[in-house]
Amino acid sequence: MNRTVHPIEQESYRRLRARLDTSPLPPLTRAVVERVIHSAADLAYASDLVLNERELTAAHAALHAGAPVVVDVEMVAAGITRRETVCRLKDATSGPGRTRSAHAVRLAYEEVGPGALWVIGCAPTALEELLRLDAAPALVIGLPVGFVGAAESKAALRASGLPAVSNVSEKGGSAVAAAALNALLYHPTSKETL
């Protein structure tokens, strides 16, 4: 997907690369790492993110083939450019032992079925609920933030064997989750590079 890059963004990436050599990273891993760092101005994400190039390649193909993108909150949706997303938080309710975020994930899965890209940037309970479903995702970008459940839910994601982008620490959030998805959106397909 060709896009015009603003000079401020170009300068930001130049400065990022002056502080951190990302050139040894595989292409999609590099794209995700750089865009997440750019979104947070936090170089520590370079060693905090957990990525797999093979999984990113498959997710990139699914995304560009039209796989649905599901987000946990509208703030994640607002950060994803050039792509429609599914967010069912407005329709969700909380109940005994269930948060609105968890219910929204279940509603979204009923709508999109298997093969979606899931972008969780806010609620650890949304990620936990997704792991309970047989969602067969193309990718889970699991970057919820917080001191309660965030690191644990991301560890459970990595242990699940699902294709994922996560990080080890409690850091995360809507902006970095959207940035990880945008990195895959902006990265050219093989047709675009010919």
Backbone bond lengths (Angstrom), bond angles and torsions (degrees), N, CA, C in turn:
res aa  C-N    CA-C-N  psi(-1)  N-CA   C-N-CA  omega(-1)  CA-C   N-CA-C  phi
1 M - - - 1.443 - - 1.531 108.05 -
2 N 1.292 116.00 109.09 1.459 120.18 179.01 1.520 109.40 -73.34
3 R 1.309 115.97 137.81 1.449 120.73 176.70 1.513 108.94 -147.98
4 T 1.295 115.64 153.47 1.450 121.58 177.98 1.528 108.42 -84.69
5 V 1.313 115.49 126.19 1.462 120.74 -179.06 1.527 108.18 -97.32
6 H 1.316 116.18 125.36 1.464 122.22 -179.38 1.528 109.64 -66.20
7 P 1.335 117.95 145.85 1.474 120.82 178.96 1.536 114.06 -56.01
8 I 1.325 118.13 -32.70 1.465 119.73 178.65 1.532 109.58 -65.95
9 E 1.334 116.91 -41.64 1.463 119.96 177.44 1.523 110.78 -64.44
10 Q 1.318 117.20 -41.03 1.469 120.75 177.40 1.520 111.06 -59.26
11 E 1.329 116.51 -44.79 1.466 120.43 179.42 1.525 111.22 -66.64
12 S 1.320 117.28 -38.21 1.465 120.75 177.63 1.526 110.51 -60.39
13 Y 1.330 116.96 -44.94 1.468 120.15 178.49 1.523 111.33 -66.41
14 R 1.327 117.72 -36.52 1.463 120.29 177.99 1.525 109.64 -61.89
15 R 1.319 116.85 -43.91 1.465 120.63 179.75 1.527 111.30 -68.04
16 L 1.322 116.75 -40.58 1.465 120.51 177.17 1.523 109.40 -57.55
17 R 1.328 116.61 -48.97 1.474 120.71 -177.44 1.526 112.40 -69.42
18 A 1.326 117.37 -23.13 1.466 120.03 174.85 1.531 110.72 -71.79
19 R 1.323 117.04 -27.99 1.465 121.67 -179.87 1.522 113.46 -92.81
20 L 1.344 116.67 -23.67 1.465 120.64 -174.17 1.521 108.82 -143.24
21 D 1.316 116.18 121.85 1.468 120.44 179.08 1.522 109.15 -83.41
22 T 1.309 115.83 104.94 1.466 121.07 178.71 1.527 111.67 -98.88
23 S 1.325 117.69 0.85 1.468 120.70 -174.72 1.526 114.45 -60.74
24 P 1.342 121.05 -28.88 1.467 118.76 178.27 1.541 113.93 -72.69
25 L 1.322 118.33 -14.14 1.457 120.89 -176.38 1.521 111.31 -72.82
26 P 1.339 118.02 147.43 1.466 120.71 173.76 1.535 109.76 -60.78
27 P 1.332 118.46 158.11 1.470 121.46 -169.26 1.531 116.27 -55.70
28 L 1.314 118.62 -50.86 1.464 118.91 -177.53 1.524 111.57 -73.98
29 T 1.311 117.70 -35.93 1.462 121.01 174.93 1.521 109.53 -59.63
30 R 1.323 115.85 -45.99 1.464 120.53 178.62 1.524 110.75 -60.52
31 A 1.328 116.61 -44.10 1.464 120.42 -179.12 1.528 111.05 -60.28
32 V 1.330 117.00 -44.72 1.467 120.70 -179.32 1.526 110.26 -68.09
33 V 1.312 117.66 -48.45 1.472 120.91 -179.13 1.526 110.21 -57.42
34 E 1.319 116.82 -48.07 1.472 119.41 -177.82 1.523 112.06 -65.62
35 R 1.322 118.15 -41.63 1.470 119.55 -177.61 1.526 110.26 -69.05
36 V 1.334 118.44 -38.11 1.461 120.61 177.25 1.530 109.76 -64.79
37 I 1.322 116.93 -46.69 1.476 119.74 178.43 1.523 109.96 -60.68
38 H 1.312 117.15 -43.85 1.463 121.85 179.05 1.532 110.60 -58.54
39 S 1.342 117.54 -41.56 1.468 120.98 -176.44 1.523 112.51 -69.25
40 A 1.330 116.95 -28.44 1.461 121.14 -175.47 1.527 113.70 -110.86
41 A 1.339 117.08 -8.47 1.469 121.37 -173.54 1.527 110.27 51.44
42 D 1.329 115.11 42.85 1.466 120.89 -175.16 1.534 108.83 -132.45
43 L 1.324 115.82 100.77 1.463 121.23 -178.50 1.530 113.08 -65.61
44 A 1.330 117.29 -19.17 1.465 120.24 -179.05 1.523 112.36 -63.69
45 Y 1.330 117.53 -19.76 1.468 118.92 177.41 1.531 111.53 -61.91
46 A 1.312 118.51 -22.61 1.466 120.75 -179.81 1.521 111.63 -59.43
47 S 1.313 116.94 -35.40 1.462 119.49 178.91 1.524 112.62 -102.30
48 D 1.317 118.26 -6.26 1.457 122.91 -177.36 1.537 112.21 -94.25
49 L 1.326 117.21 -30.87 1.466 120.87 -178.23 1.526 111.50 -71.51
50 V 1.317 115.57 147.38 1.461 122.49 175.78 1.522 106.84 -121.68
51 L 1.342 115.82 115.53 1.466 121.97 -174.02 1.519 110.27 -136.69
52 N 1.331 115.41 158.04 1.456 121.88 176.88 1.528 107.18 -135.74
53 E 1.320 117.62 117.90 1.464 121.89 -174.97 1.526 112.16 -59.31
54 R 1.312 117.29 -39.27 1.473 119.91 -179.91 1.530 110.16 -62.85
55 E 1.316 116.79 -43.88 1.466 120.32 177.85 1.521 111.73 -65.21
56 L 1.332 116.33 -39.36 1.465 119.71 177.84 1.526 111.04 -64.69
57 T 1.320 117.27 -37.89 1.467 121.17 179.22 1.524 110.54 -62.81
58 A 1.327 116.82 -45.75 1.467 120.66 178.70 1.533 110.68 -64.90
59 A 1.320 117.30 -41.02 1.464 121.24 179.33 1.525 110.94 -66.20
60 H 1.321 117.03 -40.51 1.460 122.20 177.93 1.522 109.79 -58.61
61 A 1.322 116.38 -45.11 1.470 120.98 179.07 1.528 110.35 -63.69
62 A 1.327 117.59 -44.45 1.465 121.04 179.84 1.525 111.35 -63.13
63 L 1.324 116.21 -43.06 1.464 121.24 179.80 1.522 110.76 -60.61
64 H 1.331 116.46 -46.54 1.461 120.30 -177.51 1.528 112.55 -76.69
65 A 1.327 116.37 -12.14 1.470 120.66 173.91 1.526 111.27 -90.49
66 G 1.340 117.08 -1.69 1.454 120.66 174.72 1.508 116.62 103.31
67 A 1.328 118.71 13.57 1.467 120.30 177.83 1.528 109.21 -58.38
68 P 1.335 116.98 142.65 1.465 119.28 179.05 1.524 111.84 -65.49
69 V 1.326 115.05 151.50 1.464 122.72 175.56 1.517 107.54 -115.00
70 V 1.336 116.18 122.00 1.463 122.43 -179.77 1.519 107.97 -111.94
71 V 1.333 116.14 135.62 1.463 121.46 179.10 1.525 109.70 -121.92
72 D 1.318 115.78 156.42 1.463 118.68 -179.27 1.517 112.65 -83.79
73 V 1.328 118.39 -29.94 1.467 121.11 -178.30 1.526 110.13 -142.10
74 E 1.325 115.02 159.28 1.471 120.97 -179.17 1.528 112.03 -62.85
75 M 1.326 118.21 -28.17 1.465 119.46 178.97 1.520 110.77 -64.61
76 V 1.317 118.44 -35.74 1.464 121.00 174.88 1.522 108.76 -66.65
77 A 1.327 116.88 -45.70 1.464 121.11 179.66 1.526 110.91 -57.98
78 A 1.329 116.94 -40.91 1.464 120.97 -178.79 1.523 111.67 -63.58
79 G 1.319 116.99 -28.82 1.458 120.41 -179.04 1.519 114.30 -84.40
80 I 1.320 116.81 -13.53 1.471 120.25 -179.27 1.513 108.27 -89.50
81 T 1.300 115.18 118.80 1.457 120.23 -176.51 1.521 110.36 -99.61
82 R 1.286 115.08 150.30 1.463 122.78 173.84 1.519 114.32 61.93
83 R 1.314 117.21 29.24 1.460 118.83 177.72 1.511 109.55 -158.20
84 E 1.325 116.91 133.42 1.458 121.70 173.21 1.524 108.80 -71.96
85 T 1.311 115.76 147.24 1.460 120.85 178.99 1.529 109.46 -129.36
86 V 1.307 115.15 163.15 1.458 122.70 174.48 1.520 107.33 -110.15
87 C 1.324 116.64 125.55 1.463 122.42 175.04 1.524 106.26 -138.94
88 R 1.316 116.74 120.80 1.467 120.83 -176.19 1.525 112.17 -108.85
89 L 1.310 117.37 17.30 1.466 120.40 -177.07 1.532 111.77 -60.41
90 K 1.331 117.97 -37.06 1.470 120.67 -179.71 1.529 111.96 -63.11
91 D 1.324 116.72 -27.78 1.464 121.28 -177.52 1.528 112.61 -91.10
92 A 1.312 117.37 -8.10 1.469 121.77 -171.71 1.523 111.53 -87.88
93 T 1.312 113.90 155.71 1.463 121.25 175.36 1.522 108.59 -130.06
94 S 1.315 114.58 156.15 1.470 118.79 173.67 1.522 108.29 -94.33
95 G 1.304 114.80 159.96 1.459 120.02 178.86 1.511 108.62 -157.14
96 P 1.306 117.01 -177.11 1.468 119.44 179.16 1.531 110.65 -57.27
97 G 1.315 115.83 119.57 1.460 120.47 178.07 1.516 114.51 72.87
98 R 1.333 118.23 13.26 1.473 120.24 -178.65 1.527 109.76 -141.67
99 T 1.321 116.54 128.00 1.463 121.18 175.73 1.526 109.46 -86.50
100 R 1.317 116.20 163.70 1.474 120.64 174.35 1.526 110.28 -59.53
101 S 1.321 117.03 -39.35 1.466 120.78 -179.10 1.525 111.21 -62.28
102 A 1.317 116.33 -42.29 1.468 120.02 178.85 1.527 110.35 -65.16
103 H 1.325 117.02 -43.32 1.462 120.22 178.88 1.529 110.45 -63.48
104 A 1.327 117.38 -39.38 1.468 121.02 179.13 1.524 111.46 -60.91
105 V 1.321 117.31 -37.93 1.470 120.91 177.71 1.526 109.75 -62.90
106 R 1.308 116.44 -44.50 1.468 120.58 179.79 1.530 110.20 -62.47
107 L 1.333 117.23 -44.40 1.472 120.65 178.26 1.527 111.41 -62.29
108 A 1.323 116.17 -41.49 1.471 120.03 179.66 1.519 110.88 -64.46
109 Y 1.326 116.51 -41.29 1.461 119.09 178.74 1.530 111.16 -63.11
110 E 1.327 117.08 -39.83 1.472 120.06 176.42 1.523 111.07 -60.22
111 E 1.325 116.82 -31.16 1.472 121.61 179.95 1.527 112.28 -78.64
112 V 1.340 117.94 -45.59 1.477 119.92 -170.42 1.519 114.16 -100.53
113 G 1.317 118.58 -24.83 1.462 120.78 -178.53 1.517 112.44 70.89
114 P 1.338 116.67 -162.32 1.461 120.69 -176.76 1.533 112.43 -73.30
115 G 1.337 114.57 162.15 1.462 121.04 172.84 1.512 116.44 89.77
116 A 1.309 118.43 5.09 1.465 121.64 -179.34 1.523 111.27 -82.15
117 L 1.314 115.71 164.42 1.462 122.56 167.49 1.521 106.09 -99.28
118 W 1.322 116.73 125.64 1.457 123.25 -177.41 1.520 108.48 -107.29
119 V 1.343 116.42 130.08 1.460 121.74 -177.93 1.524 107.80 -122.68
120 I 1.337 115.13 104.31 1.463 122.20 -177.06 1.530 107.28 -109.85
121 G 1.340 115.61 113.14 1.454 119.46 -176.83 1.506 114.72 -123.88
122 C 1.316 116.82 -0.28 1.455 118.71 -175.13 1.523 112.04 -125.04
123 A 1.329 116.33 -59.28 1.458 120.24 -165.49 1.525 113.26 -104.19
124 P 1.332 117.28 115.40 1.463 119.09 173.28 1.528 112.62 -56.18
125 T 1.341 117.56 -32.95 1.468 119.09 -179.96 1.524 111.93 -66.90
126 A 1.322 117.71 -28.10 1.464 120.63 175.17 1.521 109.99 -66.29
127 L 1.319 116.53 -43.50 1.459 120.71 178.14 1.529 110.75 -65.48
128 E 1.313 116.93 -42.37 1.469 120.45 178.14 1.528 111.15 -59.98
129 E 1.333 116.58 -41.22 1.472 120.21 179.76 1.525 110.75 -67.11
130 L 1.308 116.96 -41.19 1.461 120.13 178.22 1.531 110.80 -58.89
131 L 1.311 116.54 -38.63 1.459 120.45 179.60 1.530 112.66 -68.23
132 R 1.334 116.96 -21.39 1.465 120.19 177.03 1.535 112.10 -80.11
133 L 1.317 116.96 -20.57 1.466 121.67 -178.06 1.521 110.19 -85.71
134 D 1.302 116.29 160.04 1.465 121.66 172.38 1.526 107.10 -97.02
135 A 1.334 115.91 64.97 1.463 121.50 -169.03 1.524 114.09 -81.07
136 A 1.326 118.60 -16.66 1.469 122.21 -177.98 1.526 111.12 42.47
137 P 1.334 117.46 58.37 1.466 120.50 -175.23 1.524 112.49 -72.79
138 A 1.331 115.48 152.82 1.461 120.44 170.23 1.526 108.98 -70.46
139 L 1.328 116.46 -33.84 1.464 122.68 178.05 1.517 108.21 -167.09
140 V 1.321 115.98 146.02 1.458 122.21 170.24 1.518 107.00 -117.29
141 I 1.312 115.87 115.81 1.464 120.68 170.69 1.521 104.42 -92.63
142 G 1.316 115.38 100.18 1.458 121.89 -175.41 1.510 109.82 -107.57
143 L 1.321 115.88 93.26 1.461 121.32 -178.54 1.536 111.45 -130.77
144 P 1.343 117.39 46.61 1.461 117.75 176.74 1.528 110.15 -66.74
145 V 1.309 114.75 157.59 1.452 121.08 -174.72 1.521 110.06 -118.41
146 G 1.317 116.96 149.62 1.458 119.47 171.95 1.510 113.62 140.26
147 F 1.321 113.93 168.35 1.458 120.89 -179.16 1.527 112.44 -90.63
148 V 1.341 117.02 -12.87 1.462 120.44 -178.62 1.526 108.79 -116.27
149 G 1.303 115.94 105.75 1.452 121.12 172.31 1.508 117.61 86.06
150 A 1.316 119.00 -11.94 1.469 119.62 -175.35 1.528 111.37 -67.06
151 A 1.319 117.57 -56.13 1.467 120.33 -179.06 1.523 110.77 -62.20
152 E 1.330 116.09 -38.71 1.466 120.11 -179.07 1.531 111.84 -66.47
153 S 1.339 116.92 -41.24 1.472 119.25 -179.80 1.523 110.66 -67.68
154 K 1.323 117.08 -34.34 1.468 120.29 177.95 1.526 111.03 -71.02
155 A 1.317 116.95 -36.27 1.470 120.09 175.12 1.525 110.14 -64.17
156 A 1.327 117.20 -40.15 1.466 120.82 177.40 1.523 110.91 -64.88
157 L 1.325 117.32 -36.99 1.467 120.71 176.31 1.517 110.34 -61.22
158 R 1.329 117.05 -47.57 1.467 119.95 -179.62 1.526 110.92 -63.54
159 A 1.327 117.12 -37.11 1.465 120.89 -180.00 1.526 112.36 -71.79
160 S 1.327 117.49 -19.69 1.468 121.55 -175.67 1.526 113.39 -71.36
161 G 1.332 116.46 -22.15 1.461 119.69 -176.40 1.520 113.84 83.15
162 L 1.340 118.02 -1.05 1.461 120.43 177.14 1.527 109.71 -70.77
163 P 1.332 117.76 149.81 1.464 119.36 174.96 1.529 108.96 -63.43
164 A 1.321 116.39 128.26 1.461 118.34 -169.40 1.514 113.61 -150.46
165 V 1.325 113.01 156.59 1.457 124.34 162.87 1.519 104.01 -119.20
166 S 1.327 116.64 124.95 1.460 119.99 177.62 1.517 108.08 -146.74
167 N 1.311 114.81 -176.97 1.459 120.63 171.14 1.509 108.41 -141.80
168 V 1.313 115.01 162.89 1.458 120.82 -172.33 1.523 112.13 -82.85
169 S 1.302 117.40 -35.35 1.467 120.85 -172.49 1.522 112.42 -83.75
170 E 1.335 114.98 -177.24 1.461 122.30 177.55 1.520 112.45 -78.55
171 K 1.346 116.25 -9.88 1.465 120.67 -179.63 1.521 110.05 -67.22
172 G 1.297 114.79 160.94 1.456 121.75 177.31 1.513 107.91 157.25
173 G 1.312 116.09 -146.56 1.456 120.25 176.57 1.508 112.85 123.85
174 S 1.316 113.64 171.10 1.463 120.98 -176.03 1.517 113.13 -58.92
175 A 1.328 116.62 -43.78 1.469 119.63 -176.70 1.525 111.72 -64.22
176 V 1.325 117.79 -43.52 1.466 119.00 -178.17 1.520 111.36 -73.22
177 A 1.335 117.81 -34.69 1.469 120.06 177.26 1.527 110.19 -64.64
178 A 1.327 116.53 -45.45 1.471 120.01 177.32 1.520 110.61 -63.04
179 A 1.324 117.27 -38.64 1.463 120.88 179.65 1.527 111.23 -61.66
180 A 1.319 117.48 -40.85 1.469 120.63 179.45 1.527 110.48 -61.99
181 L 1.333 117.14 -42.32 1.471 119.86 178.26 1.525 110.35 -67.91
182 N 1.334 116.79 -42.58 1.465 120.29 178.98 1.523 111.83 -60.04
183 A 1.319 117.53 -34.93 1.469 119.91 177.79 1.523 110.23 -58.56
184 L 1.318 117.27 -40.73 1.465 120.89 178.04 1.523 111.10 -71.65
185 L 1.326 116.84 -36.27 1.469 120.07 177.83 1.524 111.65 -64.90
186 Y 1.325 116.05 -43.25 1.466 120.64 -175.20 1.517 113.10 -77.72
187 H 1.317 117.71 -24.70 1.462 120.45 -177.04 1.530 108.63 -67.19
188 P 1.322 117.30 130.35 1.466 118.82 -175.59 1.523 112.84 -65.39
189 T 1.316 114.92 149.92 1.457 120.72 171.93 1.529 107.86 -84.17
190 S 1.319 116.80 168.59 1.467 119.66 179.99 1.528 110.50 -61.70
191 K 1.332 118.47 -31.83 1.472 121.37 177.81 1.518 110.59 -65.40
192 E 1.344 116.42 -36.78 1.468 120.41 -177.17 1.516 112.05 -75.54
193 T 1.335 118.26 -22.76 1.454 120.12 -178.46 1.514 112.78 -90.75
194 L 1.346 117.29 -8.26 1.472 119.88 179.43 1.505 111.72 -76.84
